[in-house]
Every structure is written in structure tokens, then in C-alpha cells.
């Protein structure tokens, strides 16, 4: 009877891990979809844009004292052609 319980607990644990893994599979996106162009009038439409992001993130505490107060996030550009 105890082996049946162990197998049931092991199966439930594997199912939980599989569900947690699939929930985290969404990833990270730096932009959002622009669906407004779908409702524009005409046969051909085009838009372009560039987003320049300057994050300001600095170390407050670090094992290396030289890095405290330095900016560790780089600037990046998000081009978009729709």
C-alpha cells in the first residue's frame, strides 16, 4: 500500500512540475502589438517607428566595491516596421 502512495505522490509531483514549467514559458517581450493598422482604410498601409530606451539601474550593494553606483543596464533601440 505504501508503494502505491509513493507512486501517486511522485506522479502528482511530476504533473506539478510540468504545469509550473509551462506557465513560465511565456518569455519576455520588450514591446506590444499594434493592431490599429488592421482597421486603417485603403489597400496598402505602412508605419515605422523607433523606440530608444535608456534604463537607469545602478548597483546599491555588490561584492565588488568598485561597481557600487555604476550603471549596469545598457541602452537599446526597438525598431518597428508595420
Secondary structure as GFF3:
##gff-version 3
##sequence-region A 1 82
A	DSSP	alpha_helix	2	23	.	.	.	ID=ss1
A	DSSP	three_ten_helix	36	39	.	.	.	ID=ss2
A	DSSP	beta_strand	48	53	.	.	.	ID=ss3
A	DSSP	three_ten_helix	65	67	.	.	.	ID=ss4
A	DSSP	beta_strand	76	81	.	.	.	ID=ss5
###
